[in-house]
Each structure stands twice: as C-alpha cells, then as structure tokens.
Amino acid sequence: MLAYLPAHAAQPATKDELLNAVCPKMHAISATCGKAVVETEPPAIIKSESWFNQAIRIAQQQSAKSLELRDVMSITHLYQKQGKQGRARHLLVQIYGRFTEAFNTLDQREAKALLDSLP
C-alpha cells in the first residue's frame, strides 16, 4: 500500500493510523531541514522548534521512547545554538532518565555525550 513503510509493517487501515505511522518522522525531517537554515533565517528557528515539539508529542503519544529521544536530541542541539543551555539540559534529562536498561544503543550513547557536554 505505502512504499515508504517497511514491508513487514502492518499497513495502516485508516487515515489516523497512516498519520500516526508517518507523522513523527515527517516532523523530524521538516525540523531538521529547518534547523539547517537557523543561522540565516530566524523564522526557521520558530518553525523548527514547532516541528520538533510536534514530533516529540507524537512520539510520546505512541510511547516511542527511542523516537522521542532522537527528537529531543535534535531540539537540544537547536537550543544549544540559541544559548538555551538550561532548557536543553532539562528536556534531555527528562527523556534520558526514562531509559532504565540497555544503555548501549547509539542513540543512548549520543544522548549521554550530549548531556555531558551541557553545563
């Protein structure tokens, strides 16, 4: 049905299921693209932050901690560039603290390094 969903994934039956399947990644991609122009176009900062926050909310609704961690790391980088170190640390500590096992994934190691780099 949908070429961009993995072949092994259950195909969405409804519009809501489709949106839940693709929206988090779409928001993260949009935010990442917006983040690329942050230094040259200030309105992109607001748009990127909005997209990241939307992706985080959807990941939370889906209980997708790994996706949420990736999106929080992305918005953390954005906040670092804006000088919002405290806000960045607060968000990252919240999600990182919810992981209780398997601290050896690449995302978790990157989150730990990012957390250690924040004042």
Secondary structure, 3 states (H helix, E strand, C coil): CCCCCCCCCCCCCCHHHHHHHHHHHHHHHHHHHHHCCCCCCHHHHHHHHHHHHHHHHHHHHCCCHHHHHHHHHHHHHHHHHHCCHHHHHHHHHHHHCCCCCCCCCHHHHHHHHHHHHCC
